[in-house]
Amino acid sequence: MVSRSSFARAKTKSVTFGSINRTVAMTVGAAAIANIGRKLAVQSPTTLAGDWFDGLVAEHRMVMKLFDVLQATDDSSTAKRGMLIVQITHALSKHAFEEENVIYTALRNAGRVEDADRLNHEHGYVKQYLADLNAMKKDDSGFLEKVSAFRRHLETHIRSEEDELFPALRAHLDGSENSSLTRKMNVQGLMMA
């Protein structure tokens, strides 16, 4: 037979575990909502820019502004350099995901296979620069030199996209196809944001 005190202890434990489970569920729910809000905030400048081309141009400009700030640092700014490299890495990773999974596929479908392959190959160098800069000591005397070489590589890549390839792709597609590309790119961006 179960004594009253055993029953009371069991009931108290049940209430306590129930309270803990509700608290955990509420915390997880709040974190999920916060993450969705963060993703929307990260992707919103691209989405608000308009179509896919304008969104990518906005992302290019944002990354170049981060490079401006990074290149204005000195060797004593190790924490700031580290933070900026993390921001650049995240921004370029999201950007590359959008381009590689949506835009370069559209280039291939439009018969620009060699161009898409070249751009994808150039992304390999971007990823290598990011890996090198993330691994490099932020007060290394060659740090800013590496950043400058990386920026030059990116600027060449961006000019090719913005001045030739992406405008040609946009002109090749009709309004519905451009709208579809914009939606697909924003979905990919949200996934990586």
Contact map, one row per residue, 1 for C-alpha under 8 A:
1110000000000000000000000000000000000000000000000000000000000000000000000000000000000000000000000000000000000000000000000000000000000000000000000000000000000000000000000000000000000000000000000
1111011000000000000000000000000000000000000000000000000000000000000000000000000000000000000000000000000000000000000000000000000000000000000000000000000000000000000000000000000000000000000000000
1111111000000000000000000000000000000000000000000000000000000000000000000000000000000000000000000000000000000000000000000000000000000000000000000000000000000000000000000000000000000000000000000
0111111100000000000000000000000000000000000000000000000000000000000000000000000000000000000000000000000000000000000000000000000000000000000000000000000000000000000000000000000000000000000000000
0011111110000000000000000000000000000000000000000000000000000000000000000000000000000000000000000000000000000000000000000000000000000000000000000000000000000000000000000000000000000000000000000
0111111111000000000000000000000000000000000000000000000000000000000000000000000000000000000000000000000000000000000000000000000000000000000000000000000000000000000000000000000000000000000000000
0111111111100000000000000000000000000000000000000000000000000000000000000000000000000000000000000000000000000000000000000000000000000000000000000000000000000000000000000000000000000000000000000
0001111111110000000000000000000000000000000000000000000000000000000000000000000000000000000000000000000000000000000000000000000000000000000000000000000000000000000000000000000000000000000000000
0000111111111000000000000000000000000000000000000000000000000000000000000000000000000000000000000000000000000000000000000000000000000000000000000000000000000000000000000000000000000000000000000
0000011111111100000000000000000000000000000000000000000000000000000000000000000000000000000000000000000000000000000000000000000000000000000000000000000000000000000000000000000000000000000000000
0000001111111110000000000000000000000000000000000000000000000000000000000000000000000000000000000000000000000000000000000000000000000000000000000000000000000000000000000000000000000000000000000
0000000111111111000000000000000000000000000000000000000000000000000000000000000000000000000000000000000000000000000000000000000000000000000000000000000000000000000000000000000000000000000000000
0000000011111111100000000000000000000000000000000000000000000000000000000000000000000000000000000000000000000000000000000000000000000000000000000000000000000000000000000000000000000000000000000
0000000001111111110000000000000000000000000000000000000000000000000000000000000000000000000000000000000000000000000000000000000000000000000000000000000000000000000000000000000000000000000000000
0000000000111111111000000000000000000000000000000000000000000000000000000000000000000000000000000000000000000000000000000000000000000000000000000000000000000000000000000000000000000000000000000
0000000000011111111100000000000000000000000000000000000000000000000000000000000000000000000000000000000000000000000000000000000000000000000000000000000000000000000000000000000000000000000000000
0000000000001111111110000000000000000000000000000000000000000000000000000000000000000000000000000000000000000000000000000000000000000000000000000000000000000000000000000000000000000000000000000
0000000000000111111111000000000000000000000000000000000000000000000000000000000000000000000000000000000000000000000000000000000000000000000000000000000000000000000000000000000000000000000000000
0000000000000011111111100000000000000000000000000000000000000000000000000000000000000000000000000000000000000000000000000000000000000000000000000000000000000000000000000000000000000000000000000
0000000000000001111111110000000000000000000000000000000000000000000000000000000000000000000000000000000000000000000000000000000000000000000000000000000000000000000000000000000000000000000000000
0000000000000000111111111000000000000000000000000000000000000000000000000000000000000000000000000000000000000000000000000000000000000000000000000000000000000000000000000000000000000000000000000
0000000000000000011111111100000000000000000000000000000000000000000000000000000000000000000000000000000000000000000000000000000000000000000000000000000000000000000000000000000000000000000000000
0000000000000000001111111110000000000000000000000000000000000000000000000000000000000000000000000000000000000000000000000000000000000000000000000000000000000000000000000000000000000000000000000
0000000000000000000111111111000000000000000000000000000000000000000000000000000000000000000000000000000000000000000000000000000000000000000000000000000000000000000000000000000000000000000000000
0000000000000000000011111111100000000000000000000000000000000000000000000000000000000000000000000000000000000000000000000000000000000000000000000000000000000000000000000000000000000000000000000
0000000000000000000001111111110000000000000000000000000000000000000000000000000000000000000000000000000000000000000000000000000000000000000000000000000000000000000000000000000000000000000000000
0000000000000000000000111111111000000000000000000000000000000000000000000000000000000000000000000000000000000000000000000000000000000000000000000000000000000000000000000000000000000000000000000
0000000000000000000000011111111100000000000000000000000000000000000000000000000000000000000000000000000000000000000000000000000000000000000000000000000000000000000000000000000000000000000000000
0000000000000000000000001111111110000000000000000000000000000000000000000000000000000000000000000000000000000000000000000000000000000000000000000000000000000000000000000000000000000000000000000
0000000000000000000000000111111111000000000000000000000000000000000000000000000000000000000000000000000000000000000000000000000000000000000000000000000000000000000000000000000000000000000000000
0000000000000000000000000011111111100000000000000000000000000000000000000000000000000000000000000000000000000000000000000000000000000000000000000000000000000000000000000000000000000000000000000
0000000000000000000000000001111111110000000000000000000000000000000000000000000000000000000000000000000000000000000000000000000000000000000000000000000000000000000000000000000000000000000000000
0000000000000000000000000000111111111000000000000000000000000000000000000000000000000000000000000000000000000000000000000000000000000000000000000000000000000000000000000000000000000000000000000
0000000000000000000000000000011111111100000000000000000000000000000000000000000000000000000000000000000000000000000000000000000000000000000000000000000000000000000000000000000000000000000000000
0000000000000000000000000000001111111110000000000000000000000000000000000000000000000000000000000000000000000000000000000000000000000000000000000000000000000000000000000000000000000000000000000
0000000000000000000000000000000111111111000000000000000000000000000000000000000000000000000000000000000000000000000000000000000000000000000000000000000000000000000000000000000000000000000000000
0000000000000000000000000000000011111111100000000000000000000000000000000000000000000000000000000000000000000000000000000000000000000000000000000000000000000000000000000000000000000000000000000
0000000000000000000000000000000001111111110000000000000000000000000000000000000000000000000000000000000000000000000000000000000000000000000000000000000000000000000000000000000000000000000000001
0000000000000000000000000000000000111111111000000000000000000000000000000000000000000000000000000000000000000000000000000000000000000000000000000000000000000000000000000000000000000000000001101
0000000000000000000000000000000000011111111100000000000000000000000000000000000000000000000000000000000000000000000000000000000000000000000000000000000000000000000000000000000000000000000001001
0000000000000000000000000000000000001111111110000000000000000000000000000000000000000000000000000000000000000000000000000000000000000000000000000000000000000000000000000000000000000000000000000
0000000000000000000000000000000000000111111110000000000000000000000000000000000000000000000000000000000000000000000000000000000000000000000000000000000000000000000000000000000000000000000001001
0000000000000000000000000000000000000011111111100000000000000000000000000000000000000000000000000000000000000000000000000000000000000000000000000000000000000000000000000000000000000000010011001
0000000000000000000000000000000000000001111111110000000000000000000000000000000000000000000000000000000000000000000000000000000000000000000000000000000000000000000000000000000000000000000000000
0000000000000000000000000000000000000000111111111000001001100000000000000000000000000000000000000000000000000000000000000000000000000000000000000000000000000000000000000000000000000000000000000
0000000000000000000000000000000000000000001111111101011101100000000000000000000000000000000000000000000000000000000000000000000000000000000000000000000000000000000000000000000000000000010000000
0000000000000000000000000000000000000000001111111110001000000000000000000000000000000000000000000000000000000000000000000000000000000000000000000000000000000000000000000000000000000000010000000
0000000000000000000000000000000000000000000111111100001000000000000000000000000000000000000000000000000000000000000000000000000000000000000000000000000000000000000000000000000000000000000000000
0000000000000000000000000000000000000000000011111110011001000000000000000000000000000000000000000000000000000000000000000000000000000000000000000000000000000000000000000000000000000000000000000
0000000000000000000000000000000000000000000001111111011000000000000000000000000000000000000000000000000000000000000000000000000000000000000000000000000000000000000000000000000000000000000000000
0000000000000000000000000000000000000000000000101111111000000000000000000000000000000000000000000000000000000000000000000000000000000000000000000000000000000000000000000000000001100100000000000
0000000000000000000000000000000000000000000001000111111100000000000000000000000000000000000000000000000000000000000000000000000000000000000000000000000000000000000000000000000001101100110000000
0000000000000000000000000000000000000000000000000011111110000000000000000000000000000000000000000000000000000000000000000000000000000000000000000000000000000000000001100100000000000000000000000
0000000000000000000000000000000000000000000001001111111111000000000000000000000000000000000000000000000000000000000000000000000000000000000000000000000000000000000000000000000000000000000000000
0000000000000000000000000000000000000000000011111111111111100000000000000000000000000000000000000000000000000000000000000000000000000000000000000000000000000000000000000000000000000000000000000
0000000000000000000000000000000000000000000001000001111111110000000000000000000000000000000000100000000000000000000000000000000000000000000000000000000000000000000000000000000000000000000000000
0000000000000000000000000000000000000000000000000000111111111000000000000000000000000000000000000000000000000000000000000000000000000000000000000000000000000000010000000000000000000000000000000
0000000000000000000000000000000000000000000011001000011111111100000000000000000000000000000000000000000000000000000000000000000000000000000000000000000000000000000000000000000000000000000000000
0000000000000000000000000000000000000000000011000000001111111110000000000000000000000000001000100000000000000000000000000000000000000000000000000000000000000000000000000000000000000000000000000
0000000000000000000000000000000000000000000000000000000111111111000000000000000000000000000000000000000000000000000000000000000000000000000000000000000000000100000000000000000000000000000000000
0000000000000000000000000000000000000000000000000000000011111111100000000000000000000000000000000000000000000000000000000000000000000000000000000000000000000000000000000000000000000000000000000
0000000000000000000000000000000000000000000000000000000001111111110000000000000000000000000000000000000000000000000000000000000000000000000000000000000000000000000000000000000000000000000000000
0000000000000000000000000000000000000000000000000000000000111111111000000000000000000001001100000000000000000000000000000000000000000000000000000000000000000000000000000000000000000000000000000
0000000000000000000000000000000000000000000000000000000000011111111100000000000000000000000000000000000000000000000000000000000000000000000000000000001000000000000000000000000000000000000000000
0000000000000000000000000000000000000000000000000000000000001111111110000000000000000000000000000000000000000000000000000000000000000000000000000000000000000000000000000000000000000000000000000
0000000000000000000000000000000000000000000000000000000000000111111111000000000000010011000000000000000000000000000000000000000000000000000000000000000000000000000000000000000000000000000000000
0000000000000000000000000000000000000000000000000000000000000011111111100000000000000001000000000000000000000000000000000000000000000000000000000010001000000000000000000000000000000000000000000
0000000000000000000000000000000000000000000000000000000000000001111111110000000000000000000000000000000000000000000000000000000000000000000000000000000000000000000000000000000000000000000000000
0000000000000000000000000000000000000000000000000000000000000000111111111000000000000000000000000000000000000000000000000000000000000000000000000000000000000000000000000000000000000000000000000
0000000000000000000000000000000000000000000000000000000000000000011111111000000110010000000000000000000000000000000000000000000000000000000000000000000000000000000000000000000000000000000000000
0000000000000000000000000000000000000000000000000000000000000000001111111000000000000000000000000000000000000000000000000000000000000000000000010011000000000000000000000000000000000000000000000
0000000000000000000000000000000000000000000000000000000000000000000111111100000000000000000000000000000000000000000000000000000000000000000000000000000000000000000000000000000000000000000000000
0000000000000000000000000000000000000000000000000000000000000000000011111111100110000000000000000000000000000000000000000000000000000000000000000000000000000000000000000000000000000000000000000
0000000000000000000000000000000000000000000000000000000000000000000000011111100000000000000000000000000000000000000000000000000000000000001000000000000000000000000000000000000000000000000000000
0000000000000000000000000000000000000000000000000000000000000000000000001111110000000000000000000000000000000000000000000000000000000000011110000000000000000000000000000000000000000000000000000
0000000000000000000000000000000000000000000000000000000000000000000000001111110000000000000000000000000000000000000000000000000000000000001000000000000000000000000000000000000000000000000000000
0000000000000000000000000000000000000000000000000000000000000000000000001111111110000000000000000000000000000000000000000000000000000000011000000000000000000000000000000000000000000000000000000
0000000000000000000000000000000000000000000000000000000000000000000000000011111111000000000000000000000000000000000000000000000000000000011000000000000000000000000000000000000000000000000000000
0000000000000000000000000000000000000000000000000000000000000000000000000000111111100000000000000000000000000000000000000000000000000000010000000000000000000000000000000000000000000000000000000
0000000000000000000000000000000000000000000000000000000000000000000001001000111111110000000000000000000000000000000000000000000000000000000000000000000000000000000000000000000000000000000000000
0000000000000000000000000000000000000000000000000000000000000000000001001000111111111000000000000000000000000000000000000000000000000000010000000000000000000000000000000000000000000000000000000
0000000000000000000000000000000000000000000000000000000000000000000000000000011111111100000000000000000000000000000000000000000000000100010000000000000000000000000000000000000000000000000000000
0000000000000000000000000000000000000000000000000000000000000000000000000000001111111110000000000000000000000000000000000000000000000000000000000000000000000000000000000000000000000000000000000
0000000000000000000000000000000000000000000000000000000000000000010001000000000111111111000000000000000000000000000000000000000000000000000000000000000000000000000000000000000000000000000000000
0000000000000000000000000000000000000000000000000000000000000000000000000000000011111111100000000000000000000000000000000000000001001100000000000000000000000000000000000000000000000000000000000
0000000000000000000000000000000000000000000000000000000000000000000000000000000001111111110000000000000000000000000000000000000000000100000000000000000000000000000000000000000000000000000000000
0000000000000000000000000000000000000000000000000000000000000000010000000000000000111111111000000000000000000000000000000000000000000000000000000000000000000000000000000000000000000000000000000
0000000000000000000000000000000000000000000000000000000000000010011000000000000000011111111100000000000000000000000000000000000000000000000000000000000000000000000000000000000000000000000000000
0000000000000000000000000000000000000000000000000000000000000000000000000000000000001111111110000000000000000000000000000000000001000000000000000000000000000000000000000000000000000000000000000
0000000000000000000000000000000000000000000000000000000000000000000000000000000000000111111111000000000000000000000000000000000000000000000000000000000000000000000000000000000000000000000000000
0000000000000000000000000000000000000000000000000000000000100010000000000000000000000011111111100000000000000000000000000000000000000000000000000000000000000000000000000000000000000000000000000
0000000000000000000000000000000000000000000000000000000000000010000000000000000000000001111111110000000000000000000000000000000000000000000000000000000000000000000000000000000000000000000000000
0000000000000000000000000000000000000000000000000000000000000000000000000000000000000000111111111000000000000000000000000000000000000000000000000000000000000000000000000000000000000000000000010
0000000000000000000000000000000000000000000000000000000000000000000000000000000000000000011111111100000000000000000000000000000000000000000000000000000000000000000000000000000000000000000010011
0000000000000000000000000000000000000000000000000000000100100000000000000000000000000000001111111110000000000000000000000000000000000000000000000000000000000000000000000000000000000000000010000
0000000000000000000000000000000000000000000000000000000000000000000000000000000000000000000111111111000000000000000000000010000000000000000000000000000000000000000000000000000000000000000000000
0000000000000000000000000000000000000000000000000000000000000000000000000000000000000000000011111111100000000000000000000000000000000000000000000000000000000000000000000000000000000000000110010
0000000000000000000000000000000000000000000000000000000000000000000000000000000000000000000001111111111000000000000000000000000000000000000000000000000000000000000000000000000000000000110110000
0000000000000000000000000000000000000000000000000000000000000000000000000000000000000000000000111111111100000000000000000000000000000000000000000000000000000000000000000000000000000000100000000
0000000000000000000000000000000000000000000000000000000000000000000000000000000000000000000000011111111110000000000000010000000000000000000000000000000000000000000000000000000000000000000000000
0000000000000000000000000000000000000000000000000000000000000000000000000000000000000000000000001111111110000000000000000000000000000000000000000000000000000000000000000000000000000000000100000
0000000000000000000000000000000000000000000000000000000000000000000000000000000000000000000000000111111111000000000000000000000000000000000000000000000000000000000000000000000000001001100100000
0000000000000000000000000000000000000000000000000000000000000000000000000000000000000000000000000111111111100000000000000000000000000000000000000000000000000000000000000000000000001000100000000
0000000000000000000000000000000000000000000000000000000000000000000000000000000000000000000000000011111111110000000110110000000000000000000000000000000000000000000000000000000000000000000000000
0000000000000000000000000000000000000000000000000000000000000000000000000000000000000000000000000001111111111000000100000000000000000000000000000000000000000000000000000000000000000000000000000
0000000000000000000000000000000000000000000000000000000000000000000000000000000000000000000000000000011111111100000000000000000000000000000000000000000000000000000000001000000000000000000000000
0000000000000000000000000000000000000000000000000000000000000000000000000000000000000000000000000000001111111111101100000000000000000000000000000000000000000000000000001000000000000000000000000
0000000000000000000000000000000000000000000000000000000000000000000000000000000000000000000000000000000111111111110100000000000000000000000000000000000000000000000000000000000000000000000000000
0000000000000000000000000000000000000000000000000000000000000000000000000000000000000000000000000000000011111111100000000000000000000000000000000000000000000000000000000000000000000000000000000
0000000000000000000000000000000000000000000000000000000000000000000000000000000000000000000000000000000001111111100000000000000000000000000000000000000000000000000000001001000000000000000000000
0000000000000000000000000000000000000000000000000000000000000000000000000000000000000000000000000000000000111111100000000000000000000000000000000000000000000000000000000000000000000000000000000
0000000000000000000000000000000000000000000000000000000000000000000000000000000000000000000000000000000000111111111100000000000000000000000000000000000000000000000000000000000000000000000000000
0000000000000000000000000000000000000000000000000000000000000000000000000000000000000000000000000000000000111111111110000000000000000000000000000000000000000000000000000000000000000000000000000
0000000000000000000000000000000000000000000000000000000000000000000000000000000000000000000000000000000000010001111111000000000000000000000000000000000000000000000000000000000000000000000000000
0000000000000000000000000000000000000000000000000000000000000000000000000000000000000000000000000000000000100001111111100000000000000000000000000000000000000000000010000000000000000000000000000
0000000000000000000000000000000000000000000000000000000000000000000000000000000000000000000000000000000110110001111111110000000000000000000000000000000000000000000000000000000000000000000000000
0000000000000000000000000000000000000000000000000000000000000000000000000000000000000000000000000000000100000000111111111000000000000000000000000000000000000000000000000000000000000000000000000
0000000000000000000000000000000000000000000000000000000000000000000000000000000000000000000000000000000000000000011111111100000000000000000000000000000000000000000000000000000000000000000000000
0000000000000000000000000000000000000000000000000000000000000000000000000000000000000000000000000000000100000000001111111110000000000000000000000000000000001000000000000000000000000000000000000
0000000000000000000000000000000000000000000000000000000000000000000000000000000000000000000000000001000100000000000111111111000000000000000000000000000000000000000000000000000000000000000000000
0000000000000000000000000000000000000000000000000000000000000000000000000000000000000000000000000000000000000000000011111111100000000000000000000000000000000000000000000000000000000000000000000
0000000000000000000000000000000000000000000000000000000000000000000000000000000000000000000000000000000000000000000001111111110000000000000000000000000000001000000000000000000000000000000000000
0000000000000000000000000000000000000000000000000000000000000000000000000000000000000000000000010000000000000000000000111111111000000000000000000000000000000000000000000000000000000000000000000
0000000000000000000000000000000000000000000000000000000000000000000000000000000000000000000000000000000000000000000000011111111100000000000000000000000000000000000000000000000000000000000000000
0000000000000000000000000000000000000000000000000000000000000000000000000000000000000000000000000000000000000000000000001111111110000000000000000000000000000000000000000000000000000000000000000
0000000000000000000000000000000000000000000000000000000000000000000000000000000000000000000000000000000000000000000000000111111111000000000000000000010011000000000000000000000000000000000000000
0000000000000000000000000000000000000000000000000000000000000000000000000000000000000000000000000000000000000000000000000011111111100000000000000000000000000000000000000000000000000000000000000
0000000000000000000000000000000000000000000000000000000000000000000000000000000000000000000000000000000000000000000000000001111111110000000000000000000000000000000000000000000000000000000000000
0000000000000000000000000000000000000000000000000000000000000000000000000000000000000000000000000000000000000000000000000000111111111000000000000100010000000000000000000000000000000000000000000
0000000000000000000000000000000000000000000000000000000000000000000000000000000000001000100000000000000000000000000000000000011111111100000000000000000000000000000000000000000000000000000000000
0000000000000000000000000000000000000000000000000000000000000000000000000000000000000000000000000000000000000000000000000000001111111110000000000000000000000000000000000000000000000000000000000
0000000000000000000000000000000000000000000000000000000000000000000000000000000000000000000000000000000000000000000000000000000111111111000000000000000000000000000000000000000000000000000000000
0000000000000000000000000000000000000000000000000000000000000000000000000000000000001000000000000000000000000000000000000000000011111111100000100110000000000000000000000000000000000000000000000
0000000000000000000000000000000000000000000000000000000000000000000000000000000001001100000000000000000000000000000000000000000001111111000000000000000000000000000000000000000000000000000000000
0000000000000000000000000000000000000000000000000000000000000000000000000000000000000000000000000000000000000000000000000000000000111111100000000000000000000000000000000000000000000000000000000
0000000000000000000000000000000000000000000000000000000000000000000000000000000000000000000000000000000000000000000000000000000000011111110100100000000000000000000000000000000000000000000000000
0000000000000000000000000000000000000000000000000000000000000000000000000000000000000000000000000000000000000000000000000000000000001011111100100000000000000000000000000000000000000000000000000
0000000000000000000000000000000000000000000000000000000000000000000000000010111011000000000000000000000000000000000000000000000000000001111100100000000000000000000000000000000000000000000000000
0000000000000000000000000000000000000000000000000000000000000000000000000111110000000000000000000000000000000000000000000000000000000000111110100000000000000000000000000000000000000000000000000
0000000000000000000000000000000000000000000000000000000000000000000000000010000000000000000000000000000000000000000000000000000000000001111111100000000000000000000000000000000000000000000000000
0000000000000000000000000000000000000000000000000000000000000000000000000010000000000000000000000000000000000000000000000000000000000000001111110000000000000000000000000000000000000000000000000
0000000000000000000000000000000000000000000000000000000000000000000000000000000000000000000000000000000000000000000000000000000000000000000111111100000000000000000000000000000000000000000000000
0000000000000000000000000000000000000000000000000000000000000000000000000000000000000000000000000000000000000000000000000000000000001001111111111110000000000000000000000000000000000000000000000
0000000000000000000000000000000000000000000000000000000000000000000000100000000000000000000000000000000000000000000000000000000000000000000011111111000000000000000000000000000000000000000000000
0000000000000000000000000000000000000000000000000000000000000000000000000000000000000000000000000000000000000000000000000000000000000000000001111111100000000000000000000000000000000000000000000
0000000000000000000000000000000000000000000000000000000000000000000000000000000000000000000000000000000000000000000000000000000010001000000001111111110000000000000000000000000000000000000000000
0000000000000000000000000000000000000000000000000000000000000000001000100000000000000000000000000000000000000000000000000000000000001000000000111111111000000000000000000000000000000000000000000
0000000000000000000000000000000000000000000000000000000000000000000000100000000000000000000000000000000000000000000000000000000000000000000000011111111100000000000000000000000000000000000000000
0000000000000000000000000000000000000000000000000000000000000000000000000000000000000000000000000000000000000000000000000000000000000000000000001111111110000000000000000000000000000000000000000
0000000000000000000000000000000000000000000000000000000000000000000000000000000000000000000000000000000000000000000000000000010010000000000000000111111111000000000000000000000000000000000000000
0000000000000000000000000000000000000000000000000000000000000001001000000000000000000000000000000000000000000000000000000000000000000000000000000011111111100000000000000000000000000000000000000
0000000000000000000000000000000000000000000000000000000000000000000000000000000000000000000000000000000000000000000000000000000000000000000000000001111111110000000000000000000000000000000000000
0000000000000000000000000000000000000000000000000000000000000000000000000000000000000000000000000000000000000000000000000000010000000000000000000000111111111000000000000000000000000000000000000
0000000000000000000000000000000000000000000000000000000000000000000000000000000000000000000000000000000000000000000000000000010000000000000000000000011111111100000000000000000000000000000000000
0000000000000000000000000000000000000000000000000000000000000000000000000000000000000000000000000000000000000000000000000000000000000000000000000000001111111110000000000000000000000000000000000
0000000000000000000000000000000000000000000000000000000000000000000000000000000000000000000000000000000000000000000000000000000000000000000000000000000111111111000000000000000000000000000000000
0000000000000000000000000000000000000000000000000000000000000000000000000000000000000000000000000000000000000000000000100100000000000000000000000000000011111111100000000000000000000000000000000
0000000000000000000000000000000000000000000000000000000000010000000000000000000000000000000000000000000000000000000000000000000000000000000000000000000001111111110000000000000000000000000000000
0000000000000000000000000000000000000000000000000000000000000000000000000000000000000000000000000000000000000000000000000000000000000000000000000000000000111111111100000000000000000000000000000
0000000000000000000000000000000000000000000000000000000000000000000000000000000000000000000000000000000000000000000000000000000000000000000000000000000000011111111110000000000000000000000000000
0000000000000000000000000000000000000000000000000000000000000000000000000000000000000000000000000000000000000000000000000000000000000000000000000000000000001111111111100000000000000000000000000
0000000000000000000000000000000000000000000000000000000010000000000000000000000000000000000000000000000000000000000000000000000000000000000000000000000000000111111111100000000000000000000000000
0000000000000000000000000000000000000000000000000000000000000000000000000000000000000000000000000000000000000000000000000000000000000000000000000000000000000011111111100000000000000000000000000
0000000000000000000000000000000000000000000000000000000000000000000000000000000000000000000000000000000000000000000000000000000000000000000000000000000000000011111111110000000000000000000000000
0000000000000000000000000000000000000000000000000000000000000000000000000000000000000000000000000000000000000000001000000000000000000000000000000000000000000001111111111000000000000000000000000
0000000000000000000000000000000000000000000000000000100000000000000000000000000000000000000000000000000000000000000000000000000000000000000000000000000000000000111111111100000000000000000000000
0000000000000000000000000000000000000000000000000000100000000000000000000000000000000000000000000000000000000000000000000000000000000000000000000000000000000000111111111110000000000000000000000
0000000000000000000000000000000000000000000000000000000000000000000000000000000000000000000000000000000000000000000000000000000000000000000000000000000000000000000111111111000000000000000000000
0000000000000000000000000000000000000000000000000000000000000000000000000000000000000000000000000000000001100100000000000000000000000000000000000000000000000000000011111111100000000000000000000
0000000000000000000000000000000000000000000000000000100000000000000000000000000000000000000000000000000000000000000000000000000000000000000000000000000000000000000001111111110001000000000000000
0000000000000000000000000000000000000000000000000000000000000000000000000000000000000000000000000000000000000000000000000000000000000000000000000000000000000000000000111111110000000000000000000
0000000000000000000000000000000000000000000000000000000000000000000000000000000000000000000000000000000000000100000000000000000000000000000000000000000000000000000000011111110000000000000000000
0000000000000000000000000000000000000000000000000000000000000000000000000000000000000000000000000000000000000000000000000000000000000000000000000000000000000000000000001111111111000000000000000
0000000000000000000000000000000000000000000000000000000000000000000000000000000000000000000000000000000000000000000000000000000000000000000000000000000000000000000000000111111111000000000000000
0000000000000000000000000000000000000000000000000000000000000000000000000000000000000000000000000000000000000000000000000000000000000000000000000000000000000000000000000000111111100000000000000
0000000000000000000000000000000000000000000000000000000000000000000000000000000000000000000000000000000000000000000000000000000000000000000000000000000000000000000000000000111111110000000000000
0000000000000000000000000000000000000000000000000000000000000000000000000000000000000000000000000000000000000000000000000000000000000000000000000000000000000000000000000000111111111000000000000
0000000000000000000000000000000000000000000000000011000000000000000000000000000000000000000000000000000000000000000000000000000000000000000000000000000000000000000000000100111111111100000000000
0000000000000000000000000000000000000000000000000011000000000000000000000000000000000000000000000000000000000000000000000000000000000000000000000000000000000000000000000000001111111110000000000
0000000000000000000000000000000000000000000000000000000000000000000000000000000000000000000000000000000000000000000000000000000000000000000000000000000000000000000000000000000111111111000000000
0000000000000000000000000000000000000000000000000001000000000000000000000000000000000000000000000000011000000000000000000000000000000000000000000000000000000000000000000000000011111111100000000
0000000000000000000000000000000000000000000000000011000000000000000000000000000000000000000000000000000000000000000000000000000000000000000000000000000000000000000000000000000001111111110000000
0000000000000000000000000000000000000000000000000000000000000000000000000000000000000000000000000000000000000000000000000000000000000000000000000000000000000000000000000000000000111111111000000
0000000000000000000000000000000000000000000000000000000000000000000000000000000000000000000000000000010000000000000000000000000000000000000000000000000000000000000000000000000000011111111100000
0000000000000000000000000000000000000000000000000001000000000000000000000000000000000000000000000110011000000000000000000000000000000000000000000000000000000000000000000000000000001111111110000
0000000000000000000000000000000000000000001001100001000000000000000000000000000000000000000000000100000000000000000000000000000000000000000000000000000000000000000000000000000000000111111111000
0000000000000000000000000000000000000000000000000000000000000000000000000000000000000000000000000000000000000000000000000000000000000000000000000000000000000000000000000000000000000011111111100
0000000000000000000000000000000000000000000000000000000000000000000000000000000000000000000000001100110000000000000000000000000000000000000000000000000000000000000000000000000000000001111111110
0000000000000000000000000000000000000000001000000000000000000000000000000000000000000000000001101100000000000000000000000000000000000000000000000000000000000000000000000000000000000000111111111
0000000000000000000000000000000000000011011000000000000000000000000000000000000000000000000000000000000000000000000000000000000000000000000000000000000000000000000000000000000000000000011111111
0000000000000000000000000000000000000010000000000000000000000000000000000000000000000000000000000000000000000000000000000000000000000000000000000000000000000000000000000000000000000000001111111
0000000000000000000000000000000000000000000000000000000000000000000000000000000000000000000011001000000000000000000000000000000000000000000000000000000000000000000000000000000000000000000111111
0000000000000000000000000000000000000111011000000000000000000000000000000000000000000000000001000000000000000000000000000000000000000000000000000000000000000000000000000000000000000000000011111
